[in-house]
Amino acid sequence: MFAPLIADMEAHPEALEAAPPADPRVLLGAHFDLLTRHRDLIVAMVRDLSILAELDLATRMFGWRHA
C-alpha cells in the first residue's frame, strides 16, 4: 500500500538532482505535486502514527530530508 509513496519519495531527490537547476517555485511545485499525489496515504500516517513505526518510515523520512 505504501510502496508507491516510498518509491516516489526515494526517487524524488535523485530526479531533482539529475534535472538542470530550476526556479525555486518549480522545485516547490514538484514537491507539492508529489505530496498531493500521495495525500491519502500521508493523512493515514498522520492519523495512525504506528504506521511510521511498522514500516520504519520515520527513519526513511529523516533520510529523505537530509538527502
N, CA, C and O atoms as a Tinker XYZ file with bonds, in Angstrom:
   268  protein
     1  N      0.821000   -1.194000    0.000000    73     2
     2  CA     0.000000    0.000000    0.000000    64     1     3
     3  C      0.873000    1.269000    0.000000    63     2     4     5
     4  O      0.570000    2.241000   -0.692000    81     3
     5  N      1.937000    1.242000    0.772000    73     3     6
     6  CA     2.800000    2.413000    0.878000    64     5     7
     7  C      3.998000    2.361000   -0.074000    63     6     8     9
     8  O      4.784000    3.306000   -0.132000    81     7
     9  N      4.138000    1.273000   -0.811000    73     7    10
    10  CA     5.286000    1.121000   -1.717000    64     9    11
    11  C      5.381000    2.246000   -2.751000    63    10    12    13
    12  O      6.482000    2.744000   -2.987000    81    11
    13  N      4.277000    2.670000   -3.378000    73    11    14
    14  CA     4.400000    3.772000   -4.340000    64    13    15
    15  C      4.888000    5.077000   -3.695000    63    14    16    17
    16  O      5.689000    5.800000   -4.288000    81    15
    17  N      4.409000    5.374000   -2.494000    73    15    18
    18  CA     4.853000    6.574000   -1.789000    64    17    19
    19  C      6.346000    6.494000   -1.498000    63    18    20    21
    20  O      7.087000    7.445000   -1.744000    81    19
    21  N      6.777000    5.364000   -0.979000    73    19    22
    22  CA     8.191000    5.192000   -0.642000    64    21    23
    23  C      9.052000    5.303000   -1.894000    63    22    24    25
    24  O     10.078000    5.982000   -1.883000    81    23
    25  N      8.643000    4.646000   -2.965000    73    23    26
    26  CA     9.416000    4.690000   -4.208000    64    25    27
    27  C      9.500000    6.114000   -4.749000    63    26    28    29
    28  O     10.567000    6.558000   -5.173000    81    27
    29  N      8.376000    6.828000   -4.735000    73    27    30
    30  CA     8.371000    8.207000   -5.231000    64    29    31
    31  C      9.236000    9.120000   -4.369000    63    30    32    33
    32  O      9.966000    9.964000   -4.890000    81    31
    33  N      9.153000    8.952000   -3.053000    73    31    34
    34  CA     9.928000    9.808000   -2.161000    64    33    35
    35  C     11.427000    9.530000   -2.285000    63    34    36    37
    36  O     12.239000   10.439000   -2.117000    81    35
    37  N     11.798000    8.289000   -2.577000    73    35    38
    38  CA    13.218000    7.983000   -2.745000    64    37    39
    39  C     13.731000    8.461000   -4.097000    63    38    40    41
    40  O     14.893000    8.849000   -4.217000    81    39
    41  N     12.878000    8.437000   -5.111000    73    39    42
    42  CA    13.294000    8.851000   -6.452000    64    41    43
    43  C     13.259000   10.368000   -6.633000    63    42    44    45
    44  O     13.953000   10.904000   -7.497000    81    43
    45  N     12.472000   11.048000   -5.839000    73    43    46
    46  CA    12.276000   12.491000   -5.998000    64    45    47
    47  C     13.580000   13.302000   -5.922000    63    46    48    49
    48  O     13.848000   14.086000   -6.833000    81    47
    49  N     14.395000   13.146000   -4.877000    73    47    50
    50  CA    15.643000   13.935000   -4.816000    64    49    51
    51  C     16.588000   13.617000   -5.970000    63    50    52    53
    52  O     17.263000   14.503000   -6.492000    81    51
    53  N     16.630000   12.346000   -6.362000    73    51    54
    54  CA    17.505000   11.963000   -7.472000    64    53    55
    55  C     17.064000   12.632000   -8.767000    63    54    56    57
    56  O     17.896000   13.092000   -9.549000    81    55
    57  N     15.756000   12.685000   -8.991000    73    55    58
    58  CA    15.233000   13.320000  -10.203000    64    57    59
    59  C     15.532000   14.813000  -10.207000    63    58    60    61
    60  O     15.865000   15.382000  -11.247000    81    59
    61  N     15.413000   15.445000   -9.047000    73    59    62
    62  CA    15.699000   16.879000   -8.963000    64    61    63
    63  C     17.178000   17.160000   -9.214000    63    62    64    65
    64  O     17.522000   18.141000   -9.873000    81    63
    65  N     18.045000   16.308000   -8.695000    73    63    66
    66  CA    19.478000   16.500000   -8.890000    64    65    67
    67  C     19.887000   16.249000  -10.337000    63    66    68    69
    68  O     20.814000   16.889000  -10.834000    81    67
    69  N     19.212000   15.329000  -11.017000    73    67    70
    70  CA    19.545000   14.998000  -12.401000    64    69    71
    71  C     19.070000   16.074000  -13.374000    63    70    72    73
    72  O     19.626000   16.221000  -14.462000    81    71
    73  N     18.044000   16.823000  -12.982000    73    71    74
    74  CA    17.492000   17.862000  -13.855000    64    73    75
    75  C     18.360000   19.113000  -13.774000    63    74    76    77
    76  O     19.071000   19.317000  -12.790000    81    75
    77  N     18.303000   19.938000  -14.795000    73    75    78
    78  CA    19.037000   21.209000  -14.732000    64    77    79
    79  C     18.483000   22.081000  -13.604000    63    78    80    81
    80  O     17.324000   21.926000  -13.219000    81    79
    81  N     19.287000   22.984000  -13.077000    73    79    82
    82  CA    18.801000   23.854000  -11.994000    64    81    83
    83  C     17.496000   24.538000  -12.393000    63    82    84    85
    84  O     17.321000   25.006000  -13.518000    81    83
    85  N     16.598000   24.572000  -11.426000    73    83    86
    86  CA    15.278000   25.131000  -11.706000    64    85    87
    87  C     14.964000   26.256000  -10.729000    63    86    88    89
    88  O     15.596000   26.401000   -9.682000    81    87
    89  N     13.995000   27.023000  -11.098000    73    87    90
    90  CA    13.476000   28.086000  -10.254000    64    89    91
    91  C     12.929000   27.463000   -8.960000    63    90    92    93
    92  O     12.326000   26.392000   -9.016000    81    91
    93  N     13.120000   28.092000   -7.820000    73    91    94
    94  CA    12.606000   27.541000   -6.568000    64    93    95
    95  C     11.111000   27.231000   -6.610000    63    94    96    97
    96  O     10.663000   26.279000   -5.972000    81    95
    97  N     10.342000   28.015000   -7.346000    73    95    98
    98  CA     8.911000   27.739000   -7.443000    64    97    99
    99  C      8.645000   26.423000   -8.161000    63    98   100   101
   100  O      7.708000   25.700000   -7.822000    81    99
   101  N      9.471000   26.117000   -9.153000    73    99   102
   102  CA     9.323000   24.847000   -9.875000    64   101   103
   103  C      9.653000   23.687000   -8.939000    63   102   104   105
   104  O      8.952000   22.675000   -8.931000    81   103
   105  N     10.712000   23.831000   -8.158000    73   103   106
   106  CA    11.084000   22.788000   -7.205000    64   105   107
   107  C     10.000000   22.584000   -6.153000    63   106   108   109
   108  O      9.640000   21.451000   -5.835000    81   107
   109  N      9.488000   23.669000   -5.622000    73   107   110
   110  CA     8.421000   23.581000   -4.639000    64   109   111
   111  C      7.172000   22.963000   -5.257000    63   110   112   113
   112  O      6.494000   22.160000   -4.617000    81   111
   113  N      6.869000   23.333000   -6.492000    73   111   114
   114  CA     5.719000   22.763000   -7.183000    64   113   115
   115  C      5.857000   21.270000   -7.384000    63   114   116   117
   116  O      4.883000   20.533000   -7.230000    81   115
   117  N      7.057000   20.806000   -7.728000    73   115   118
   118  CA     7.286000   19.370000   -7.905000    64   117   119
   119  C      7.099000   18.621000   -6.594000    63   118   120   121
   120  O      6.520000   17.535000   -6.568000    81   119
   121  N      7.588000   19.201000   -5.514000    73   119   122
   122  CA     7.417000   18.571000   -4.197000    64   121   123
   123  C      5.937000   18.569000   -3.797000    63   122   124   125
   124  O      5.435000   17.571000   -3.280000    81   123
   125  N      5.249000   19.670000   -4.032000    73   123   126
   126  CA     3.829000   19.747000   -3.712000    64   125   127
   127  C      3.042000   18.715000   -4.523000    63   126   128   129
   128  O      2.137000   18.069000   -3.993000    81   127
   129  N      3.380000   18.558000   -5.799000    73   127   130
   130  CA     2.708000   17.559000   -6.637000    64   129   131
   131  C      2.907000   16.155000   -6.085000    63   130   132   133
   132  O      1.977000   15.348000   -6.065000    81   131
   133  N      4.118000   15.870000   -5.641000    73   131   134
   134  CA     4.407000   14.564000   -5.061000    64   133   135
   135  C      3.566000   14.317000   -3.815000    63   134   136   137
   136  O      2.964000   13.253000   -3.671000    81   135
   137  N      3.524000   15.285000   -2.926000    73   135   138
   138  CA     2.745000   15.132000   -1.702000    64   137   139
   139  C      1.254000   15.045000   -1.985000    63   138   140   141
   140  O      0.542000   14.288000   -1.326000    81   139
   141  N      0.780000   15.805000   -2.950000    73   139   142
   142  CA    -0.637000   15.771000   -3.306000    64   141   143
   143  C     -1.007000   14.421000   -3.903000    63   142   144   145
   144  O     -2.087000   13.896000   -3.634000    81   143
   145  N     -0.124000   13.863000   -4.703000    73   143   146
   146  CA    -0.375000   12.567000   -5.333000    64   145   147
   147  C     -0.578000   11.476000   -4.277000    63   146   148   149
   148  O     -1.333000   10.529000   -4.500000    81   147
   149  N      0.088000   11.605000   -3.136000    73   147   150
   150  CA     0.020000   10.591000   -2.080000    64   149   151
   151  C     -0.701000   11.117000   -0.833000    63   150   152   153
   152  O     -0.478000   10.632000    0.276000    81   151
   153  N     -1.551000   12.098000   -1.029000    73   151   154
   154  CA    -2.229000   12.759000    0.089000    64   153   155
   155  C     -2.960000   11.781000    1.003000    63   154   156   157
   156  O     -2.852000   11.890000    2.225000    81   155
   157  N     -3.692000   10.841000    0.446000    73   155   158
   158  CA    -4.472000    9.908000    1.274000    64   157   159
   159  C     -3.575000    9.067000    2.177000    63   158   160   161
   160  O     -3.917000    8.817000    3.333000    81   159
   161  N     -2.443000    8.634000    1.661000    73   159   162
   162  CA    -1.526000    7.843000    2.475000    64   161   163
   163  C     -0.882000    8.690000    3.569000    63   162   164   165
   164  O     -0.681000    8.221000    4.689000    81   163
   165  N     -0.567000    9.918000    3.243000    73   163   166
   166  CA     0.032000   10.812000    4.240000    64   165   167
   167  C     -0.965000   11.099000    5.358000    63   166   168   169
   168  O     -0.593000   11.138000    6.531000    81   167
   169  N     -2.224000   11.297000    4.999000    73   167   170
   170  CA    -3.266000   11.504000    6.014000    64   169   171
   171  C     -3.383000   10.263000    6.898000    63   170   172   173
   172  O     -3.527000   10.383000    8.115000    81   171
   173  N     -3.324000    9.078000    6.299000    73   171   174
   174  CA    -3.409000    7.840000    7.076000    64   173   175
   175  C     -2.247000    7.750000    8.065000    63   174   176   177
   176  O     -2.435000    7.313000    9.201000    81   175
   177  N     -1.047000    8.159000    7.644000    73   175   178
   178  CA     0.114000    8.120000    8.547000    64   177   179
   179  C     -0.050000    9.098000    9.698000    63   178   180   181
   180  O      0.331000    8.795000   10.829000    81   179
   181  N     -0.608000   10.257000    9.423000    73   179   182
   182  CA    -0.792000   11.252000   10.475000    64   181   183
   183  C     -1.846000   10.783000   11.478000    63   182   184   185
   184  O     -1.721000   11.022000   12.679000    81   183
   185  N     -2.865000   10.128000   10.984000    73   183   186
   186  CA    -3.931000    9.636000   11.869000    64   185   187
   187  C     -3.496000    8.437000   12.699000    63   186   188   189
   188  O     -3.948000    8.266000   13.831000    81   187
   189  N     -2.634000    7.619000   12.151000    73   187   190
   190  CA    -2.186000    6.416000   12.851000    64   189   191
   191  C     -0.664000    6.357000   12.789000    63   190   192   193
   192  O     -0.095000    5.772000   11.867000    81   191
   193  N     -0.022000    6.953000   13.757000    73   191   194
   194  CA     1.431000    7.061000   13.760000    64   193   195
   195  C      2.138000    5.717000   13.896000    63   194   196   197
   196  O      3.342000    5.624000   13.661000    81   195
   197  N      1.394000    4.671000   14.276000    73   195   198
   198  CA     2.025000    3.351000   14.362000    64   197   199
   199  C      2.457000    2.865000   12.983000    63   198   200   201
   200  O      3.322000    1.996000   12.880000    81   199
   201  N      1.870000    3.413000   11.925000    73   199   202
   202  CA     2.281000    3.067000   10.564000    64   201   203
   203  C      3.739000    3.451000   10.351000    63   202   204   205
   204  O      4.494000    2.710000    9.722000    81   203
   205  N      4.135000    4.609000   10.874000    73   203   206
   206  CA     5.522000    5.053000   10.741000    64   205   207
   207  C      6.481000    4.037000   11.355000    63   206   208   209
   208  O      7.519000    3.724000   10.772000    81   207
   209  N      6.130000    3.526000   12.533000    73   207   210
   210  CA     6.992000    2.566000   13.221000    64   209   211
   211  C      6.969000    1.214000   12.516000    63   210   212   213
   212  O      8.007000    0.571000   12.359000    81   211
   213  N      5.784000    0.788000   12.095000    73   211   214
   214  CA     5.656000   -0.530000   11.477000    64   213   215
   215  C      6.460000   -0.646000   10.181000    63   214   216   217
   216  O      7.074000   -1.679000    9.916000    81   215
   217  N      6.450000    0.394000    9.398000    73   215   218
   218  CA     7.159000    0.373000    8.115000    64   217   219
   219  C      8.527000    1.049000    8.186000    63   218   220   221
   220  O      9.198000    1.210000    7.167000    81   219
   221  N      8.933000    1.441000    9.377000    73   219   222
   222  CA    10.201000    2.150000    9.582000    64   221   223
   223  C     10.275000    3.397000    8.704000    63   222   224   225
   224  O     11.342000    3.745000    8.198000    81   223
   225  N      9.148000    4.058000    8.529000    73   223   226
   226  CA     9.089000    5.241000    7.678000    64   225   227
   227  C      9.717000    6.465000    8.325000    63   226   228   229
   228  O     10.207000    7.349000    7.622000    81   227
   229  N      9.712000    6.532000    9.641000    73   227   230
   230  CA    10.295000    7.695000   10.307000    64   229   231
   231  C     11.788000    7.800000    9.962000    63   230   232   233
   232  O     12.274000    8.883000    9.635000    81   231
   233  N     12.501000    6.693000   10.036000    73   231   234
   234  CA    13.925000    6.689000    9.702000    64   233   235
   235  C     14.132000    7.064000    8.241000    63   234   236   237
   236  O     15.033000    7.839000    7.917000    81   235
   237  N     13.301000    6.516000    7.360000    73   235   238
   238  CA    13.416000    6.830000    5.932000    64   237   239
   239  C     13.129000    8.309000    5.675000    63   238   240   241
   240  O     13.818000    8.955000    4.885000    81   239
   241  N     12.114000    8.833000    6.344000    73   239   242
   242  CA    11.753000   10.236000    6.138000    64   241   243
   243  C     12.873000   11.168000    6.551000    63   242   244   245
   244  O     13.144000   12.157000    5.870000    81   243
   245  N     13.533000   10.860000    7.669000    73   243   246
   246  CA    14.666000   11.691000    8.074000    64   245   247
   247  C     15.793000   11.576000    7.057000    63   246   248   249
   248  O     16.487000   12.557000    6.789000    81   247
   249  N     15.982000   10.389000    6.489000    73   247   250
   250  CA    16.981000   10.212000    5.449000    64   249   251
   251  C     16.668000   11.021000    4.198000    63   250   252   253
   252  O     17.560000   11.621000    3.598000    81   251
   253  N     15.380000   11.036000    3.804000    73   251   254
   254  CA    14.965000   11.812000    2.636000    64   253   255
   255  C     15.201000   13.295000    2.887000    63   254   256   257
   256  O     15.613000   14.036000    1.995000    81   255
   257  N     14.936000   13.705000    4.101000    73   255   258
   258  CA    15.051000   15.116000    4.444000    64   257   259
   259  C     16.499000   15.594000    4.360000    63   258   260   261
   260  O     16.761000   16.743000    4.005000    81   259
   261  N     17.433000   14.707000    4.688000    73   259   262
   262  CA    18.841000   15.081000    4.705000    64   261   263
   263  C     19.582000   14.650000    3.453000    63   262   264   265
   264  O     20.803000   14.777000    3.370000    81   263
   265  N     18.842000   14.141000    2.481000    73   263   266
   266  CA    19.485000   13.687000    1.229000    64   265   267
   267  C     19.839000   14.848000    0.338000    63   266   268
   268  O     20.383000   14.648000   -0.748000    81   267
